[in-house]
């Protein structure tokens, strides 16, 4: 997409380029999606938010990049750098979940603790290419999360929900796992089950025949993911957050990835912290417990929070959740 329509002149560092992140995100691999008007609107909004927020509170320098994968997709990425970058102690790759993207406040908390943060909008989300919330293959998202060379700093990955599942799949690659010092997962989508069992049977057929179709009988569009009314309002009034019914291909991809992980949990060796609310109705806390029980990691921790819902970093107890994550990271740098 041309950014000429965007009403601000971009710095040379913000023009379309392939991002070379020290331990961050490197693109790779096949969908060719035309950047249509809907994508252009989303991307313009995503760019504006970064530029308006940059340096707003004095704790971070926020930037964005666009790069093209080998598939031909253009992905929108962001970075949050501590103002005093000389004090960087580690790098964090932050991966959002399905139909969301909003982690700037938490990224700034990571900055305060000496971590530079990279975030990527996967295909069909935020400012990236693709029909909104349509994911042709979650393997693409895994391929886009390739950990590049490490510039001497410990690298961590943090993933929420389906983002957590994507990170777990990436950790099954020994070359990627060897470059990562640890991962943090909040409400990971491990072993997700459809609302009605029949969907698990017909999902592959629907995915093939009508991949973009919105399954109105799948789950409610507006999910109760937080007990904080303001957080819910902010999420579901955000035009970058998809609030329609899940698309057939996307739903099948989540089921497929979750089933694959269940069969390979014992291959997880990376140090990890996994967190889940017991009242989560989107992903299953039992899957998180199974991950903890079966993973081969010698350094693993689990936190289950009684009564909390899906979006832990947007619950009223968000500061407690963030504090646990920061403490875990700080003890490993």
TIGU-583531 format. One record per residue (C-alpha): residue number from 1; x, y, z. Coordinates in nm, 4 decimals. Example, Ala and Ser with C-alpha at 12.3 -4.5 7.8 and 13.67 -1.06 7.14 Angstrom:
<pts>
+------+----------+----------+----------+
: resi :       c1 :       c2 :       c3 :
+------+----------+----------+----------+
:    1 :   1.2300 :  -0.4500 :   0.7800 :
:    2 :   1.3670 :  -0.1060 :   0.7140 :
+------+----------+----------+----------+
</pts>
This chain:
<pts>
+------+----------+----------+----------+
: resi :       c1 :       c2 :       c3 :
+------+----------+----------+----------+
:    1 :   0.0000 :   0.0000 :   0.0000 :
:    2 :   0.1107 :   0.3506 :  -0.0695 :
:    3 :   0.1247 :   0.5664 :   0.2405 :
:    4 :   0.0855 :   0.8868 :   0.0394 :
:    5 :  -0.2725 :   0.9278 :   0.1597 :
:    6 :  -0.1570 :   0.9341 :   0.5193 :
:    7 :  -0.1763 :   1.2979 :   0.6337 :
:    8 :   0.1709 :   1.3136 :   0.7864 :
:    9 :   0.5106 :   1.2863 :   0.6257 :
:   10 :   0.6864 :   0.9717 :   0.7404 :
:   11 :   1.0448 :   0.9706 :   0.8549 :
:   12 :   1.2786 :   0.7638 :   0.6408 :
:   13 :   1.2906 :   0.5106 :   0.9243 :
:   14 :   0.9143 :   0.4695 :   0.8933 :
:   15 :   0.8903 :   0.4066 :   0.5207 :
:   16 :   0.8119 :   0.0603 :   0.3931 :
:   17 :   1.1041 :  -0.1683 :   0.4573 :
:   18 :   1.1976 :  -0.5152 :   0.5652 :
:   19 :   1.2520 :  -0.5127 :   0.9388 :
:   20 :   1.5792 :  -0.6518 :   1.0710 :
:   21 :   1.5238 :  -0.7104 :   1.4394 :
:   22 :   1.8055 :  -0.8350 :   1.6538 :
:   23 :   1.6087 :  -1.1104 :   1.8203 :
:   24 :   1.2808 :  -1.0064 :   1.6799 :
:   25 :   1.0573 :  -1.0850 :   1.3924 :
:   26 :   1.1774 :  -1.1916 :   1.0510 :
:   27 :   0.9271 :  -1.2619 :   0.7785 :
:   28 :   0.9110 :  -1.5668 :   0.5609 :
:   29 :   0.6713 :  -1.7679 :   0.3507 :
:   30 :   0.2224 :  -1.7942 :   0.0462 :
:   31 :  -0.1026 :  -1.5970 :   0.0245 :
:   32 :  -0.1132 :  -1.2989 :  -0.1984 :
:   33 :  -0.3645 :  -1.0566 :  -0.0629 :
:   34 :  -0.4485 :  -0.7350 :  -0.2428 :
:   35 :  -0.4289 :  -0.4388 :  -0.0098 :
:   36 :  -0.7857 :  -0.3205 :  -0.0511 :
:   37 :  -0.9654 :  -0.0203 :   0.0870 :
:   38 :  -1.0471 :  -0.1902 :   0.4180 :
:   39 :  -0.6815 :  -0.2758 :   0.4796 :
:   40 :  -0.5765 :   0.0766 :   0.3829 :
:   41 :  -0.8155 :   0.2246 :   0.6394 :
:   42 :  -0.6931 :  -0.0082 :   0.9140 :
:   43 :  -0.3285 :   0.0579 :   0.8326 :
:   44 :  -0.3747 :   0.4331 :   0.8239 :
:   45 :  -0.5349 :   0.4194 :   1.1698 :
:   46 :  -0.2589 :   0.1933 :   1.3043 :
:   47 :   0.0077 :   0.4334 :   1.1738 :
:   48 :  -0.1669 :   0.7365 :   1.3192 :
:   49 :  -0.1881 :   0.5771 :   1.6633 :
:   50 :   0.1841 :   0.5055 :   1.6681 :
:   51 :   0.2795 :   0.8562 :   1.5604 :
:   52 :   0.0381 :   1.0252 :   1.8009 :
:   53 :   0.1598 :   0.8107 :   2.0913 :
:   54 :   0.5321 :   0.8353 :   2.0188 :
:   55 :   0.7049 :   0.9941 :   2.3165 :
:   56 :   0.3756 :   1.0821 :   2.4777 :
:   57 :   0.4725 :   0.9860 :   2.8315 :
:   58 :   0.8498 :   1.0138 :   2.8061 :
:   59 :   0.9147 :   0.6464 :   2.8823 :
:   60 :   0.9315 :   0.5030 :   2.5316 :
:   61 :   1.0095 :   0.5744 :   2.1704 :
:   62 :   0.7419 :   0.4056 :   1.9593 :
:   63 :   0.7901 :   0.3326 :   1.5908 :
:   64 :   0.6363 :   0.1196 :   1.3175 :
:   65 :   0.7594 :  -0.0664 :   1.0119 :
:   66 :   0.6037 :  -0.2354 :   0.7107 :
:   67 :   0.7671 :  -0.5328 :   0.5463 :
:   68 :   0.6699 :  -0.7822 :   0.2821 :
:   69 :   0.6865 :  -1.1550 :   0.3485 :
:   70 :   0.7926 :  -1.4127 :   0.0916 :
:   71 :   0.4189 :  -1.4776 :   0.0468 :
:   72 :   0.3752 :  -1.1215 :  -0.0749 :
:   73 :   0.1841 :  -1.0080 :   0.2359 :
:   74 :   0.2684 :  -0.6750 :   0.3958 :
:   75 :   0.2757 :  -0.6926 :   0.7751 :
:   76 :   0.2553 :  -0.4054 :   1.0209 :
:   77 :   0.5061 :  -0.4194 :   1.3054 :
:   78 :   0.5751 :  -0.1912 :   1.5984 :
:   79 :   0.8619 :  -0.1330 :   1.8351 :
:   80 :   0.8813 :   0.0283 :   2.1771 :
:   81 :   1.2313 :   0.1332 :   2.2822 :
:   82 :   1.3279 :   0.2650 :   2.6272 :
:   83 :   1.4262 :   0.6311 :   2.6096 :
:   84 :   1.7634 :   0.5360 :   2.7579 :
:   85 :   1.8360 :   0.2540 :   2.5147 :
:   86 :   2.1837 :   0.2071 :   2.6624 :
:   87 :   2.0147 :   0.0380 :   2.9581 :
:   88 :   1.8459 :  -0.2300 :   2.7464 :
:   89 :   1.8757 :  -0.5617 :   2.9286 :
:   90 :   1.6676 :  -0.7799 :   2.7021 :
:   91 :   1.4341 :  -0.8033 :   2.4054 :
:   92 :   1.0693 :  -0.9072 :   2.4018 :
:   93 :   0.8672 :  -1.0216 :   2.1010 :
:   94 :   0.5002 :  -0.9594 :   2.1823 :
:   95 :   0.2330 :  -1.1532 :   1.9943 :
:   96 :  -0.1368 :  -1.0679 :   2.0262 :
:   97 :  -0.4287 :  -1.3091 :   2.0149 :
:   98 :  -0.7136 :  -1.3520 :   1.7685 :
:   99 :  -0.9106 :  -1.0350 :   1.6866 :
:  100 :  -0.7035 :  -0.8023 :   1.9059 :
:  101 :  -0.3779 :  -0.6062 :   1.9025 :
:  102 :  -0.3664 :  -0.3625 :   2.1974 :
:  103 :  -0.0620 :  -0.3940 :   2.4227 :
:  104 :   0.1047 :  -0.0528 :   2.4151 :
:  105 :   0.0592 :   0.0119 :   2.7887 :
:  106 :   0.2201 :  -0.3200 :   2.8790 :
:  107 :   0.5006 :  -0.2630 :   2.6268 :
:  108 :   0.5826 :   0.0623 :   2.8045 :
:  109 :   0.5964 :  -0.1196 :   3.1375 :
:  110 :   0.8467 :  -0.3563 :   2.9795 :
:  111 :   1.0460 :  -0.0547 :   2.8591 :
:  112 :   1.0646 :   0.0845 :   3.2123 :
:  113 :   1.2171 :  -0.2473 :   3.3175 :
:  114 :   1.4843 :  -0.2321 :   3.0477 :
:  115 :   1.3270 :  -0.4430 :   2.7727 :
:  116 :   1.2975 :  -0.3332 :   2.4127 :
:  117 :   0.9706 :  -0.4629 :   2.2668 :
:  118 :   0.8701 :  -0.5700 :   1.9184 :
:  119 :   0.5121 :  -0.6412 :   1.8193 :
:  120 :   0.3685 :  -0.7811 :   1.4989 :
:  121 :   0.0123 :  -0.7727 :   1.3672 :
:  122 :  -0.0400 :  -1.1124 :   1.2105 :
:  123 :  -0.2193 :  -1.1527 :   0.8817 :
:  124 :  -0.5756 :  -1.0198 :   0.8828 :
:  125 :  -0.5201 :  -0.8142 :   1.1977 :
:  126 :  -0.4429 :  -0.4543 :   1.2895 :
:  127 :  -0.2464 :  -0.2779 :   1.0168 :
:  128 :  -0.1425 :  -0.5926 :   0.8288 :
:  129 :  -0.2704 :  -0.7243 :   0.4967 :
:  130 :  -0.5693 :  -0.9510 :   0.4646 :
:  131 :  -0.9445 :  -0.9610 :   0.5111 :
:  132 :  -1.0167 :  -0.8632 :   0.8708 :
:  133 :  -0.9849 :  -1.1694 :   1.0997 :
:  134 :  -0.9316 :  -1.4066 :   0.8080 :
:  135 :  -0.6263 :  -1.6257 :   0.8691 :
:  136 :  -0.5465 :  -1.8504 :   0.5705 :
:  137 :  -0.3076 :  -2.0552 :   0.7835 :
:  138 :  -0.1709 :  -2.0132 :   1.1343 :
:  139 :   0.1446 :  -2.1737 :   0.9988 :
:  140 :   0.1994 :  -1.8400 :   0.8255 :
:  141 :   0.1918 :  -1.6643 :   1.1616 :
:  142 :   0.4421 :  -1.9177 :   1.2960 :
:  143 :   0.6659 :  -1.8621 :   0.9928 :
:  144 :   0.6477 :  -1.4857 :   1.0440 :
:  145 :   0.7730 :  -1.5292 :   1.3995 :
:  146 :   1.1246 :  -1.6377 :   1.3094 :
:  147 :   1.3798 :  -1.5396 :   1.5706 :
:  148 :   1.6763 :  -1.3795 :   1.3972 :
:  149 :   2.0275 :  -1.3274 :   1.5241 :
:  150 :   2.0616 :  -1.2355 :   1.8905 :
:  151 :   2.2769 :  -0.9237 :   1.9464 :
:  152 :   2.4021 :  -1.0375 :   2.2862 :
:  153 :   2.0794 :  -0.9725 :   2.4766 :
:  154 :   1.8423 :  -1.2363 :   2.6147 :
:  155 :   1.5305 :  -1.2692 :   2.4025 :
:  156 :   1.1834 :  -1.3532 :   2.5338 :
:  157 :   0.8490 :  -1.4119 :   2.3635 :
:  158 :   0.5158 :  -1.3177 :   2.5199 :
:  159 :   0.1952 :  -1.4436 :   2.3608 :
:  160 :  -0.1723 :  -1.4155 :   2.4478 :
:  161 :  -0.4388 :  -1.6722 :   2.3581 :
:  162 :  -0.3834 :  -1.7849 :   1.9973 :
:  163 :  -0.0643 :  -1.5784 :   2.0016 :
:  164 :   0.0547 :  -1.8059 :   2.2810 :
:  165 :  -0.0264 :  -2.1122 :   2.0705 :
:  166 :   0.1696 :  -1.9663 :   1.7793 :
:  167 :   0.4714 :  -1.9161 :   2.0047 :
:  168 :   0.4443 :  -2.2721 :   2.1366 :
:  169 :   0.4394 :  -2.4057 :   1.7793 :
:  170 :   0.7487 :  -2.1991 :   1.6997 :
:  171 :   0.9250 :  -2.3422 :   2.0060 :
:  172 :   0.8920 :  -2.6907 :   1.8564 :
:  173 :   1.1625 :  -2.5814 :   1.6111 :
:  174 :   1.4915 :  -2.6497 :   1.7914 :
:  175 :   1.6753 :  -2.3740 :   1.6016 :
:  176 :   1.4246 :  -2.1110 :   1.7123 :
:  177 :   1.3958 :  -2.2462 :   2.0670 :
:  178 :   1.7748 :  -2.2269 :   2.1084 :
:  179 :   1.7667 :  -1.8492 :   2.0504 :
:  180 :   1.4987 :  -1.7808 :   2.3105 :
:  181 :   1.5673 :  -1.7381 :   2.6825 :
:  182 :   1.2063 :  -1.7953 :   2.7833 :
:  183 :   0.8411 :  -1.7471 :   2.6936 :
:  184 :   0.5390 :  -1.6111 :   2.8794 :
:  185 :   0.1908 :  -1.7293 :   2.7835 :
:  186 :  -0.1362 :  -1.5765 :   2.8993 :
:  187 :  -0.4534 :  -1.7800 :   2.8404 :
:  188 :  -0.2904 :  -1.9878 :   2.5636 :
:  189 :  -0.5151 :  -2.1593 :   2.3099 :
:  190 :  -0.4082 :  -2.5167 :   2.3824 :
:  191 :  -0.6706 :  -2.7784 :   2.2982 :
:  192 :  -0.9510 :  -2.5307 :   2.2247 :
:  193 :  -1.2874 :  -2.7015 :   2.1711 :
:  194 :  -1.5696 :  -2.5689 :   1.9477 :
:  195 :  -1.8961 :  -2.4539 :   2.1034 :
:  196 :  -2.0732 :  -2.7515 :   1.9460 :
:  197 :  -1.8815 :  -3.0802 :   1.8914 :
:  198 :  -2.0223 :  -3.1145 :   1.5394 :
:  199 :  -1.8147 :  -2.8135 :   1.4357 :
:  200 :  -1.5000 :  -3.0095 :   1.5115 :
:  201 :  -1.6129 :  -3.2657 :   1.2536 :
:  202 :  -1.7248 :  -3.0313 :   0.9773 :
:  203 :  -1.4723 :  -2.7503 :   1.0339 :
:  204 :  -1.2182 :  -2.8847 :   0.7794 :
:  205 :  -1.4900 :  -2.9057 :   0.5125 :
:  206 :  -1.6235 :  -2.5561 :   0.5852 :
:  207 :  -1.2668 :  -2.4261 :   0.5835 :
:  208 :  -1.2127 :  -2.5698 :   0.2361 :
:  209 :  -1.5508 :  -2.4848 :   0.0822 :
:  210 :  -1.6341 :  -2.1455 :   0.2381 :
:  211 :  -1.3141 :  -2.0293 :   0.4115 :
:  212 :  -1.4179 :  -1.6648 :   0.4604 :
:  213 :  -1.7707 :  -1.7392 :   0.5789 :
:  214 :  -1.8626 :  -1.6051 :   0.9243 :
:  215 :  -1.9954 :  -1.8839 :   1.1458 :
:  216 :  -2.2854 :  -1.7180 :   1.3265 :
:  217 :  -2.3480 :  -2.0293 :   1.5367 :
:  218 :  -1.9889 :  -2.0584 :   1.6569 :
:  219 :  -1.9484 :  -1.8275 :   1.9557 :
:  220 :  -2.0922 :  -1.4938 :   2.0551 :
:  221 :  -1.9328 :  -1.2018 :   1.8734 :
:  222 :  -1.8802 :  -1.0022 :   2.1917 :
:  223 :  -1.7088 :  -1.2341 :   2.4360 :
:  224 :  -1.6884 :  -1.1535 :   2.8097 :
:  225 :  -1.3093 :  -1.1400 :   2.8220 :
:  226 :  -1.2683 :  -0.8995 :   3.1146 :
:  227 :  -1.4574 :  -0.8007 :   3.4286 :
:  228 :  -1.3551 :  -0.4383 :   3.3744 :
:  229 :  -1.6398 :  -0.2587 :   3.1875 :
:  230 :  -1.4073 :   0.0180 :   3.0668 :
:  231 :  -1.1622 :  -0.2347 :   2.9234 :
:  232 :  -1.4449 :  -0.4122 :   2.7411 :
:  233 :  -1.5783 :  -0.0854 :   2.6005 :
:  234 :  -1.2314 :   0.0191 :   2.4838 :
:  235 :  -1.1748 :  -0.3152 :   2.3136 :
:  236 :  -1.5046 :  -0.3573 :   2.1348 :
:  237 :  -1.5297 :   0.0054 :   2.0225 :
:  238 :  -1.1843 :  -0.0125 :   1.8621 :
:  239 :  -1.2205 :  -0.0344 :   1.4810 :
:  240 :  -0.8977 :  -0.2357 :   1.4654 :
:  241 :  -1.0600 :  -0.5085 :   1.6777 :
:  242 :  -1.2791 :  -0.7469 :   1.4789 :
:  243 :  -1.6173 :  -0.8056 :   1.6441 :
:  244 :  -1.7855 :  -1.0252 :   1.3838 :
:  245 :  -1.8343 :  -1.4009 :   1.4014 :
:  246 :  -1.5284 :  -1.6169 :   1.3498 :
:  247 :  -1.4486 :  -1.7091 :   0.9900 :
:  248 :  -1.4560 :  -2.0755 :   0.8874 :
:  249 :  -1.0889 :  -2.1051 :   0.7914 :
:  250 :  -0.9722 :  -1.9109 :   1.0956 :
:  251 :  -1.1727 :  -2.1304 :   1.3316 :
:  252 :  -1.0429 :  -2.4488 :   1.1733 :
:  253 :  -0.6854 :  -2.3220 :   1.1967 :
:  254 :  -0.7241 :  -2.2616 :   1.5700 :
:  255 :  -0.8625 :  -2.6126 :   1.6207 :
:  256 :  -0.5877 :  -2.7615 :   1.4055 :
:  257 :  -0.3070 :  -2.5801 :   1.5851 :
:  258 :  -0.4480 :  -2.6615 :   1.9285 :
:  259 :  -0.4768 :  -3.0314 :   1.8434 :
:  260 :  -0.1196 :  -3.0361 :   1.7127 :
:  261 :   0.0093 :  -2.8805 :   2.0329 :
:  262 :  -0.1736 :  -3.1330 :   2.2511 :
:  263 :   0.0156 :  -3.4098 :   2.0733 :
:  264 :   0.3528 :  -3.2394 :   2.1160 :
:  265 :   0.3524 :  -3.0771 :   2.4604 :
:  266 :   0.6307 :  -3.3063 :   2.5794 :
:  267 :   0.8600 :  -3.1515 :   2.3159 :
:  268 :   0.8420 :  -2.8094 :   2.4832 :
:  269 :   1.1778 :  -2.7515 :   2.6542 :
:  270 :   1.2054 :  -2.3733 :   2.6720 :
:  271 :   1.1689 :  -2.2021 :   3.0133 :
:  272 :   0.8150 :  -2.0716 :   3.0453 :
:  273 :   0.5593 :  -1.8986 :   3.2632 :
:  274 :   0.1970 :  -1.9772 :   3.1817 :
:  275 :  -0.1001 :  -1.7920 :   3.3321 :
:  276 :  -0.4748 :  -1.8481 :   3.3071 :
:  277 :  -0.7976 :  -1.7333 :   3.4690 :
:  278 :  -1.0156 :  -2.0174 :   3.5951 :
:  279 :  -1.3331 :  -1.8449 :   3.4684 :
:  280 :  -1.2016 :  -1.8112 :   3.1124 :
:  281 :  -1.4718 :  -1.9138 :   2.8617 :
:  282 :  -1.2616 :  -1.8491 :   2.5502 :
:  283 :  -0.9663 :  -2.0820 :   2.6068 :
:  284 :  -0.9498 :  -2.3717 :   2.8503 :
:  285 :  -0.7492 :  -2.3504 :   3.1752 :
:  286 :  -0.7291 :  -2.7311 :   3.1632 :
:  287 :  -0.5179 :  -2.6988 :   2.8495 :
:  288 :  -0.2797 :  -2.4728 :   3.0388 :
:  289 :  -0.2547 :  -2.7243 :   3.3227 :
:  290 :  -0.1880 :  -3.0002 :   3.0693 :
:  291 :   0.0891 :  -2.7909 :   2.9131 :
:  292 :   0.2513 :  -2.7434 :   3.2519 :
:  293 :   0.2192 :  -3.1115 :   3.3414 :
:  294 :   0.3546 :  -3.2528 :   3.0155 :
:  295 :   0.6179 :  -3.0024 :   2.9005 :
:  296 :   0.9777 :  -3.1223 :   2.9359 :
:  297 :   1.1023 :  -2.7801 :   3.0480 :
:  298 :   1.3054 :  -2.7922 :   3.3689 :
:  299 :   1.2215 :  -2.4261 :   3.4332 :
:  300 :   0.8434 :  -2.3886 :   3.4202 :
:  301 :   0.5859 :  -2.2018 :   3.6269 :
:  302 :   0.2066 :  -2.1890 :   3.6253 :
:  303 :  -0.0284 :  -1.9303 :   3.7735 :
:  304 :  -0.4031 :  -1.9963 :   3.7826 :
:  305 :  -0.6175 :  -1.7031 :   3.8961 :
:  306 :  -0.9516 :  -1.7892 :   4.0519 :
:  307 :  -1.2434 :  -1.6093 :   3.8870 :
:  308 :  -1.0421 :  -1.4171 :   3.6280 :
:  309 :  -1.1480 :  -1.4140 :   3.2625 :
:  310 :  -0.9582 :  -1.4348 :   2.9337 :
:  311 :  -0.7770 :  -1.1018 :   2.8887 :
:  312 :  -0.5584 :  -1.1122 :   3.1997 :
:  313 :  -0.3719 :  -0.7905 :   3.1183 :
:  314 :  -0.7067 :  -0.6076 :   3.0942 :
:  315 :  -0.8643 :  -0.7463 :   3.4099 :
:  316 :  -0.8978 :  -0.5279 :   3.7235 :
:  317 :  -0.5968 :  -0.7234 :   3.8574 :
:  318 :  -0.3847 :  -0.6267 :   3.5539 :
:  319 :  -0.1097 :  -0.4696 :   3.7664 :
:  320 :  -0.0704 :  -0.7933 :   3.9613 :
:  321 :  -0.0529 :  -0.9920 :   3.6371 :
:  322 :   0.2010 :  -0.7526 :   3.4851 :
:  323 :   0.4056 :  -0.7597 :   3.8048 :
:  324 :   0.4304 :  -1.1393 :   3.7984 :
:  325 :   0.5444 :  -1.1321 :   3.4351 :
:  326 :   0.8013 :  -0.8594 :   3.4967 :
:  327 :   0.9379 :  -1.0380 :   3.8016 :
:  328 :   0.9745 :  -1.3600 :   3.6018 :
:  329 :   1.1585 :  -1.1788 :   3.3215 :
:  330 :   1.3796 :  -0.9756 :   3.5543 :
:  331 :   1.5025 :  -1.2896 :   3.7281 :
:  332 :   1.6231 :  -1.4253 :   3.3937 :
:  333 :   1.8354 :  -1.1388 :   3.2644 :
+------+----------+----------+----------+
</pts>
